[in-house]
Amino acid sequence: MKIYTTDMQEIELKTGDELLCSGRSRMSKAIIFYNKLMGVTGPAAEISHVAKYIDGMVFEATTLNKWCNKKGYQRNRFQNWYDNYDGKIWVRQTEGCEIDETQYQINASNMLSTPYESGVPGLMELLLTFVAVKWTLLREWAKEHLRTKNIHCSESNVLLSQQAGYVSLDIRANKTPPCEFWDGELYEKAFVKGRLKKAVRIK
């Protein structure tokens, strides 16, 4: 699917591309505030949500999307999602990852309807994503505690990349916050095959 960046460069979206978002909702603003509170700086601090582009669709774990009346892990047509997303959007394209598109779609579809991480357990797990990244001594403890069956947005993205074989299994999917998807941060450093291109803004 072809789309233009905000500086009018044409790019072609493909399965596996990462969609990085900075939203204006109350939850998005809270995540951005917490990013900064935890010492995240620069553009990474503004990232509140991530999603996956897969064959013309956007797969994401989120709270209720009123425009389509869906909640939890869901898929929507890219253009509908793009038109209705209230905030800024960047894309980071994959390169050299040897993605099996059919299997990628199957893996993503298997997660559909999984509830979104919310409530007190979800809040604690989100807080631990930052703790696990920033304080090494707590990483091992965090692996075994406060993990829930529900998923948050960046957790689902990491899982799909791991299942496709191009992101290390050493990275903890449920302990990876959205800000770590920005250029030069934790997520791209976990690639064992291929790479992520730099973020380009599309909205």
C-alpha atoms as an extended CHARMM CRD file, in Angstrom:
* protein
*
       203  EXT
         1         1  MET       CA              0.0000000000        0.0000000000        0.0000000000  PROA      1               0.0000000000
         2         2  LYS       CA              1.4420000000        3.3570000000       -1.0220000000  PROA      2               0.0000000000
         3         3  ILE       CA              1.1830000000        6.4000000000        1.2170000000  PROA      3               0.0000000000
         4         4  TYR       CA              2.8720000000        9.7750000000        1.4890000000  PROA      4               0.0000000000
         5         5  THR       CA              4.8940000000       11.0150000000        4.4380000000  PROA      5               0.0000000000
         6         6  THR       CA              4.2180000000       14.4920000000        5.8110000000  PROA      6               0.0000000000
         7         7  ASP       CA              7.1540000000       15.7940000000        3.7380000000  PROA      7               0.0000000000
         8         8  MET       CA              5.5550000000       14.2860000000        0.5960000000  PROA      8               0.0000000000
         9         9  GLN       CA              7.8620000000       11.2820000000        0.1420000000  PROA      9               0.0000000000
        10        10  GLU       CA              6.0790000000        8.2280000000       -1.2290000000  PROA      10              0.0000000000
        11        11  ILE       CA              6.5800000000        4.9680000000        0.6650000000  PROA      11              0.0000000000
        12        12  GLU       CA              4.9940000000        1.5530000000        0.3020000000  PROA      12              0.0000000000
        13        13  LEU       CA              3.7250000000       -0.0200000000        3.5130000000  PROA      13              0.0000000000
        14        14  LYS       CA              4.2940000000       -3.7420000000        3.8720000000  PROA      14              0.0000000000
        15        15  THR       CA              3.5080000000       -6.4780000000        6.3510000000  PROA      15              0.0000000000
        16        16  GLY       CA              5.5220000000       -6.1350000000        9.5500000000  PROA      16              0.0000000000
        17        17  ASP       CA              5.9250000000       -2.3560000000        9.4410000000  PROA      17              0.0000000000
        18        18  GLU       CA              5.6380000000       -0.6890000000       12.8390000000  PROA      18              0.0000000000
        19        19  LEU       CA              3.1710000000        2.1640000000       13.3610000000  PROA      19              0.0000000000
        20        20  LEU       CA              4.2140000000        4.5320000000       16.1480000000  PROA      20              0.0000000000
        21        21  CYS       CA              1.6250000000        6.9240000000       17.5480000000  PROA      21              0.0000000000
        22        22  SER       CA              1.3700000000        9.9510000000       19.7910000000  PROA      22              0.0000000000
        23        23  GLY       CA             -2.2620000000       10.2890000000       20.7900000000  PROA      23              0.0000000000
        24        24  ARG       CA             -4.3430000000       13.0350000000       22.3430000000  PROA      24              0.0000000000
        25        25  SER       CA             -6.6290000000       10.8800000000       24.5160000000  PROA      25              0.0000000000
        26        26  ARG       CA             -6.4580000000       10.9610000000       28.2950000000  PROA      26              0.0000000000
        27        27  MET       CA             -4.6840000000        7.5890000000       28.3960000000  PROA      27              0.0000000000
        28        28  SER       CA             -2.1880000000        8.6450000000       25.7190000000  PROA      28              0.0000000000
        29        29  LYS       CA             -1.3760000000       11.8330000000       27.5980000000  PROA      29              0.0000000000
        30        30  ALA       CA             -0.8860000000        9.8150000000       30.7970000000  PROA      30              0.0000000000
        31        31  ILE       CA              1.5530000000        7.4600000000       29.0490000000  PROA      31              0.0000000000
        32        32  ILE       CA              3.4850000000       10.4100000000       27.5910000000  PROA      32              0.0000000000
        33        33  PHE       CA              3.6260000000       12.0270000000       31.0400000000  PROA      33              0.0000000000
        34        34  TYR       CA              4.9320000000        8.7970000000       32.5390000000  PROA      34              0.0000000000
        35        35  ASN       CA              7.5290000000        8.4420000000       29.7720000000  PROA      35              0.0000000000
        36        36  LYS       CA              8.9500000000       11.7940000000       30.7670000000  PROA      36              0.0000000000
        37        37  LEU       CA              8.6590000000       11.0590000000       34.4740000000  PROA      37              0.0000000000
        38        38  MET       CA             10.8030000000        7.9600000000       33.9210000000  PROA      38              0.0000000000
        39        39  GLY       CA             13.4870000000        9.9810000000       32.1650000000  PROA      39              0.0000000000
        40        40  VAL       CA             12.6170000000        9.2720000000       28.5250000000  PROA      40              0.0000000000
        41        41  THR       CA             13.6960000000       12.2320000000       26.3900000000  PROA      41              0.0000000000
        42        42  GLY       CA             13.3540000000       13.4770000000       22.8240000000  PROA      42              0.0000000000
        43        43  PRO       CA             10.8020000000       12.1250000000       20.3220000000  PROA      43              0.0000000000
        44        44  ALA       CA             10.6610000000        8.7340000000       22.0890000000  PROA      44              0.0000000000
        45        45  ALA       CA              8.9470000000       10.3980000000       25.0390000000  PROA      45              0.0000000000
        46        46  GLU       CA              5.9840000000       11.3550000000       22.8470000000  PROA      46              0.0000000000
        47        47  ILE       CA              5.1690000000        7.7810000000       21.7750000000  PROA      47              0.0000000000
        48        48  SER       CA              2.0590000000        6.4770000000       23.5320000000  PROA      48              0.0000000000
        49        49  HSD       CA              0.9380000000        3.5980000000       21.3190000000  PROA      49              0.0000000000
        50        50  VAL       CA              2.1740000000        1.2010000000       18.6340000000  PROA      50              0.0000000000
        51        51  ALA       CA              0.4100000000       -0.9690000000       16.0590000000  PROA      51              0.0000000000
        52        52  LYS       CA              1.3150000000       -3.3290000000       13.2010000000  PROA      52              0.0000000000
        53        53  TYR       CA              0.6360000000       -2.9760000000        9.4960000000  PROA      53              0.0000000000
        54        54  ILE       CA             -0.2870000000       -6.3510000000        7.9900000000  PROA      54              0.0000000000
        55        55  ASP       CA             -1.5050000000       -6.6720000000        4.3980000000  PROA      55              0.0000000000
        56        56  GLY       CA             -3.6180000000       -3.5090000000        4.2820000000  PROA      56              0.0000000000
        57        57  MET       CA             -4.8610000000       -3.8580000000        7.8580000000  PROA      57              0.0000000000
        58        58  VAL       CA             -3.8340000000       -2.3840000000       11.1930000000  PROA      58              0.0000000000
        59        59  PHE       CA             -3.5820000000       -4.8320000000       14.0990000000  PROA      59              0.0000000000
        60        60  GLU       CA             -3.4940000000       -3.2620000000       17.5480000000  PROA      60              0.0000000000
        61        61  ALA       CA             -4.2840000000       -3.8400000000       21.2010000000  PROA      61              0.0000000000
        62        62  THR       CA             -6.2040000000       -0.9000000000       22.5730000000  PROA      62              0.0000000000
        63        63  THR       CA             -9.1320000000        0.2590000000       24.6480000000  PROA      63              0.0000000000
        64        64  LEU       CA            -12.4720000000        0.8770000000       22.9590000000  PROA      64              0.0000000000
        65        65  ASN       CA            -12.2160000000        2.4510000000       19.4950000000  PROA      65              0.0000000000
        66        66  LYS       CA            -15.5280000000        4.2760000000       19.3710000000  PROA      66              0.0000000000
        67        67  TRP       CA            -15.3860000000        4.8030000000       15.6170000000  PROA      67              0.0000000000
        68        68  CYS       CA            -15.5140000000        1.0350000000       14.9570000000  PROA      68              0.0000000000
        69        69  ASN       CA            -16.9530000000       -0.1130000000       18.3060000000  PROA      69              0.0000000000
        70        70  LYS       CA            -14.1140000000       -2.5600000000       18.9560000000  PROA      70              0.0000000000
        71        71  LYS       CA            -11.9470000000       -3.1040000000       21.9910000000  PROA      71              0.0000000000
        72        72  GLY       CA             -9.0410000000       -5.3770000000       22.8610000000  PROA      72              0.0000000000
        73        73  TYR       CA             -6.8070000000       -6.8270000000       20.1450000000  PROA      73              0.0000000000
        74        74  GLN       CA             -8.3870000000       -5.9570000000       16.8320000000  PROA      74              0.0000000000
        75        75  ARG       CA             -7.8250000000       -5.3320000000       13.1340000000  PROA      75              0.0000000000
        76        76  ASN       CA             -9.1490000000       -2.5330000000       10.9760000000  PROA      76              0.0000000000
        77        77  ARG       CA             -8.5440000000       -1.3510000000        7.4510000000  PROA      77              0.0000000000
        78        78  PHE       CA             -5.5370000000        0.9350000000        7.3800000000  PROA      78              0.0000000000
        79        79  GLN       CA             -7.2930000000        3.8930000000        5.7690000000  PROA      79              0.0000000000
        80        80  ASN       CA            -10.1750000000        3.7790000000        8.2600000000  PROA      80              0.0000000000
        81        81  TRP       CA             -7.7450000000        3.5690000000       11.1680000000  PROA      81              0.0000000000
        82        82  TYR       CA             -5.5700000000        6.3470000000        9.7580000000  PROA      82              0.0000000000
        83        83  ASP       CA             -8.5280000000        8.6650000000        9.1740000000  PROA      83              0.0000000000
        84        84  ASN       CA             -9.8870000000        8.1390000000       12.6900000000  PROA      84              0.0000000000
        85        85  TYR       CA             -6.6760000000        8.1600000000       14.7410000000  PROA      85              0.0000000000
        86        86  ASP       CA             -6.5510000000       11.3120000000       16.8600000000  PROA      86              0.0000000000
        87        87  GLY       CA             -2.8700000000       12.1450000000       16.9560000000  PROA      87              0.0000000000
        88        88  LYS       CA              0.4380000000       11.8700000000       15.1430000000  PROA      88              0.0000000000
        89        89  ILE       CA              1.5760000000        8.7050000000       13.3490000000  PROA      89              0.0000000000
        90        90  TRP       CA              5.0330000000        7.5470000000       12.2470000000  PROA      90              0.0000000000
        91        91  VAL       CA              6.0150000000        4.3740000000       10.4350000000  PROA      91              0.0000000000
        92        92  ARG       CA              9.1960000000        2.3530000000       10.8690000000  PROA      92              0.0000000000
        93        93  GLN       CA              9.5970000000       -0.0410000000        7.9770000000  PROA      93              0.0000000000
        94        94  THR       CA             11.2820000000       -3.4100000000        8.2560000000  PROA      94              0.0000000000
        95        95  GLU       CA             14.0190000000       -4.4250000000        5.8470000000  PROA      95              0.0000000000
        96        96  GLY       CA             15.5990000000       -7.8300000000        5.2630000000  PROA      96              0.0000000000
        97        97  CYS       CA             13.4360000000       -9.6690000000        7.8050000000  PROA      97              0.0000000000
        98        98  GLU       CA             12.2620000000      -12.4290000000        5.4150000000  PROA      98              0.0000000000
        99        99  ILE       CA              8.6540000000      -12.2530000000        6.5660000000  PROA      99              0.0000000000
       100       100  ASP       CA              6.2300000000      -15.0590000000        5.6830000000  PROA      100             0.0000000000
       101       101  GLU       CA              3.1320000000      -12.9160000000        5.1440000000  PROA      101             0.0000000000
       102       102  THR       CA              0.6250000000      -15.7690000000        5.4040000000  PROA      102             0.0000000000
       103       103  GLN       CA              2.0100000000      -16.9990000000        8.7200000000  PROA      103             0.0000000000
       104       104  TYR       CA              2.2780000000      -13.4360000000        9.9920000000  PROA      104             0.0000000000
       105       105  GLN       CA             -1.4280000000      -12.9140000000        9.3340000000  PROA      105             0.0000000000
       106       106  ILE       CA             -2.2810000000      -16.2230000000       11.0200000000  PROA      106             0.0000000000
       107       107  ASN       CA             -0.2810000000      -15.3370000000       14.1250000000  PROA      107             0.0000000000
       108       108  ALA       CA             -1.9010000000      -11.9030000000       14.3440000000  PROA      108             0.0000000000
       109       109  SER       CA             -5.3830000000      -13.2960000000       13.7510000000  PROA      109             0.0000000000
       110       110  ASN       CA             -4.8890000000      -15.8070000000       16.5680000000  PROA      110             0.0000000000
       111       111  MET       CA             -4.6580000000      -12.8900000000       18.9990000000  PROA      111             0.0000000000
       112       112  LEU       CA             -7.8740000000      -11.2030000000       17.8740000000  PROA      112             0.0000000000
       113       113  SER       CA            -10.3280000000      -10.4390000000       20.6850000000  PROA      113             0.0000000000
       114       114  THR       CA             -7.6760000000      -10.8770000000       23.3830000000  PROA      114             0.0000000000
       115       115  PRO       CA             -8.6670000000       -8.3260000000       26.0520000000  PROA      115             0.0000000000
       116       116  TYR       CA             -6.6040000000       -5.1510000000       26.3290000000  PROA      116             0.0000000000
       117       117  GLU       CA             -4.4870000000       -4.7160000000       29.4330000000  PROA      117             0.0000000000
       118       118  SER       CA             -6.3800000000       -2.4150000000       31.8010000000  PROA      118             0.0000000000
       119       119  GLY       CA             -7.3260000000       -1.8900000000       35.4370000000  PROA      119             0.0000000000
       120       120  VAL       CA             -4.9480000000       -2.2090000000       38.3920000000  PROA      120             0.0000000000
       121       121  PRO       CA             -3.0740000000       -5.3010000000       37.1000000000  PROA      121             0.0000000000
       122       122  GLY       CA             -2.6320000000       -3.5990000000       33.7520000000  PROA      122             0.0000000000
       123       123  LEU       CA             -1.3700000000       -0.4150000000       35.3480000000  PROA      123             0.0000000000
       124       124  MET       CA              1.1370000000       -2.3620000000       37.4180000000  PROA      124             0.0000000000
       125       125  GLU       CA              2.3380000000       -4.2690000000       34.3710000000  PROA      125             0.0000000000
       126       126  LEU       CA              2.7410000000       -1.0270000000       32.4280000000  PROA      126             0.0000000000
       127       127  LEU       CA              4.7340000000        0.5210000000       35.2650000000  PROA      127             0.0000000000
       128       128  LEU       CA              6.9130000000       -2.5710000000       35.3550000000  PROA      128             0.0000000000
       129       129  THR       CA              7.7300000000       -2.1780000000       31.6590000000  PROA      129             0.0000000000
       130       130  PHE       CA              9.6790000000        0.9310000000       32.5980000000  PROA      130             0.0000000000
       131       131  VAL       CA             11.1270000000       -0.5700000000       35.7610000000  PROA      131             0.0000000000
       132       132  ALA       CA             12.3840000000       -3.6310000000       33.8880000000  PROA      132             0.0000000000
       133       133  VAL       CA             14.1080000000       -1.4720000000       31.2870000000  PROA      133             0.0000000000
       134       134  LYS       CA             15.6070000000        1.1440000000       33.5950000000  PROA      134             0.0000000000
       135       135  TRP       CA             16.7050000000       -0.9290000000       36.5860000000  PROA      135             0.0000000000
       136       136  THR       CA             18.6730000000       -4.0490000000       35.7100000000  PROA      136             0.0000000000
       137       137  LEU       CA             18.4720000000       -5.5660000000       39.2000000000  PROA      137             0.0000000000
       138       138  LEU       CA             14.6890000000       -5.8200000000       38.9430000000  PROA      138             0.0000000000
       139       139  ARG       CA             14.5340000000       -7.4270000000       35.5030000000  PROA      139             0.0000000000
       140       140  GLU       CA             14.6060000000      -11.0460000000       36.6850000000  PROA      140             0.0000000000
       141       141  TRP       CA             12.0150000000      -10.3640000000       39.3520000000  PROA      141             0.0000000000
       142       142  ALA       CA              9.7970000000       -8.5770000000       36.8080000000  PROA      142             0.0000000000
       143       143  LYS       CA              9.8800000000      -11.5830000000       34.4690000000  PROA      143             0.0000000000
       144       144  GLU       CA              7.9230000000      -13.7090000000       36.9070000000  PROA      144             0.0000000000
       145       145  HSD       CA              5.6310000000      -11.1660000000       38.5610000000  PROA      145             0.0000000000
       146       146  LEU       CA              2.5370000000       -9.2500000000       37.5530000000  PROA      146             0.0000000000
       147       147  ARG       CA              2.3050000000      -10.8400000000       34.1090000000  PROA      147             0.0000000000
       148       148  THR       CA             -1.3080000000      -11.0570000000       32.9790000000  PROA      148             0.0000000000
       149       149  LYS       CA             -3.0530000000      -12.9720000000       30.2010000000  PROA      149             0.0000000000
       150       150  ASN       CA             -4.2440000000       -9.7400000000       28.5850000000  PROA      150             0.0000000000
       151       151  ILE       CA             -1.9370000000       -7.8150000000       26.2310000000  PROA      151             0.0000000000
       152       152  HSD       CA             -0.9460000000       -4.2020000000       25.7130000000  PROA      152             0.0000000000
       153       153  CYS       CA             -0.0690000000       -2.6640000000       22.3520000000  PROA      153             0.0000000000
       154       154  SER       CA              3.7090000000       -2.9950000000       22.3110000000  PROA      154             0.0000000000
       155       155  GLU       CA              3.5370000000       -6.4830000000       23.8090000000  PROA      155             0.0000000000
       156       156  SER       CA              1.5440000000       -7.7580000000       20.8150000000  PROA      156             0.0000000000
       157       157  ASN       CA              3.9790000000       -6.1490000000       18.3540000000  PROA      157             0.0000000000
       158       158  VAL       CA              7.0010000000       -7.7510000000       19.9980000000  PROA      158             0.0000000000
       159       159  LEU       CA              5.3050000000      -11.1620000000       20.1090000000  PROA      159             0.0000000000
       160       160  LEU       CA              4.5350000000      -11.0870000000       16.3850000000  PROA      160             0.0000000000
       161       161  SER       CA              8.1110000000      -10.1250000000       15.5350000000  PROA      161             0.0000000000
       162       162  GLN       CA              9.4730000000      -12.8830000000       17.7560000000  PROA      162             0.0000000000
       163       163  GLN       CA              7.1480000000      -15.4640000000       16.2070000000  PROA      163             0.0000000000
       164       164  ALA       CA              8.3920000000      -14.3660000000       12.7620000000  PROA      164             0.0000000000
       165       165  GLY       CA             11.9580000000      -14.9910000000       13.9060000000  PROA      165             0.0000000000
       166       166  TYR       CA             13.5760000000      -11.5990000000       13.4830000000  PROA      166             0.0000000000
       167       167  VAL       CA             13.4620000000      -10.2880000000       17.0590000000  PROA      167             0.0000000000
       168       168  SER       CA             15.3430000000      -11.9360000000       19.9160000000  PROA      168             0.0000000000
       169       169  LEU       CA             13.3820000000      -14.0460000000       22.3920000000  PROA      169             0.0000000000
       170       170  ASP       CA             15.4690000000      -12.4420000000       25.1380000000  PROA      170             0.0000000000
       171       171  ILE       CA             13.4290000000       -9.2500000000       24.9660000000  PROA      171             0.0000000000
       172       172  ARG       CA             10.4060000000       -9.4270000000       27.2840000000  PROA      172             0.0000000000
       173       173  ALA       CA              7.3150000000       -8.6530000000       25.2180000000  PROA      173             0.0000000000
       174       174  ASN       CA              5.1970000000       -7.6290000000       28.2060000000  PROA      174             0.0000000000
       175       175  LYS       CA              7.9840000000       -5.4380000000       29.5790000000  PROA      175             0.0000000000
       176       176  THR       CA              8.5750000000       -3.3320000000       26.4640000000  PROA      176             0.0000000000
       177       177  PRO       CA              6.8560000000        0.0890000000       26.5410000000  PROA      177             0.0000000000
       178       178  PRO       CA              5.8540000000        1.9420000000       23.3340000000  PROA      178             0.0000000000
       179       179  CYS       CA              8.6350000000        4.5210000000       23.7320000000  PROA      179             0.0000000000
       180       180  GLU       CA             11.2120000000        1.7500000000       23.1500000000  PROA      180             0.0000000000
       181       181  PHE       CA             10.0670000000        1.4840000000       19.5160000000  PROA      181             0.0000000000
       182       182  TRP       CA             11.6320000000        4.8480000000       18.6120000000  PROA      182             0.0000000000
       183       183  ASP       CA             14.8870000000        5.1750000000       16.6510000000  PROA      183             0.0000000000
       184       184  GLY       CA             17.8840000000        3.7770000000       18.5090000000  PROA      184             0.0000000000
       185       185  GLU       CA             15.9090000000        2.3530000000       21.4350000000  PROA      185             0.0000000000
       186       186  LEU       CA             15.5500000000       -1.1470000000       22.8790000000  PROA      186             0.0000000000
       187       187  TYR       CA             13.2540000000       -2.7250000000       20.2810000000  PROA      187             0.0000000000
       188       188  GLU       CA             15.4430000000       -2.2230000000       17.2250000000  PROA      188             0.0000000000
       189       189  LYS       CA             18.4930000000       -3.4240000000       19.1810000000  PROA      189             0.0000000000
       190       190  ALA       CA             16.7170000000       -6.7650000000       19.6880000000  PROA      190             0.0000000000
       191       191  PHE       CA             16.6160000000       -7.5050000000       15.9440000000  PROA      191             0.0000000000
       192       192  VAL       CA             18.5260000000      -10.6810000000       15.0740000000  PROA      192             0.0000000000
       193       193  LYS       CA             17.6700000000      -10.5610000000       11.3680000000  PROA      193             0.0000000000
       194       194  GLY       CA             17.1030000000       -7.5400000000        9.1400000000  PROA      194             0.0000000000
       195       195  ARG       CA             16.5920000000       -4.0730000000       10.5650000000  PROA      195             0.0000000000
       196       196  LEU       CA             14.1430000000       -1.2630000000       11.2150000000  PROA      196             0.0000000000
       197       197  LYS       CA             14.4130000000        1.8970000000        9.1490000000  PROA      197             0.0000000000
       198       198  LYS       CA             14.1970000000        5.2850000000       10.8430000000  PROA      198             0.0000000000
       199       199  ALA       CA             10.7930000000        6.6250000000       11.7740000000  PROA      199             0.0000000000
       200       200  VAL       CA              9.0370000000        8.7940000000        9.1800000000  PROA      200             0.0000000000
       201       201  ARG       CA              5.8900000000       10.7180000000        9.9630000000  PROA      201             0.0000000000
       202       202  ILE       CA              2.7760000000        9.9550000000        7.9430000000  PROA      202             0.0000000000
       203       203  LYS       CA              0.2010000000       12.0100000000        9.9040000000  PROA      203             0.0000000000
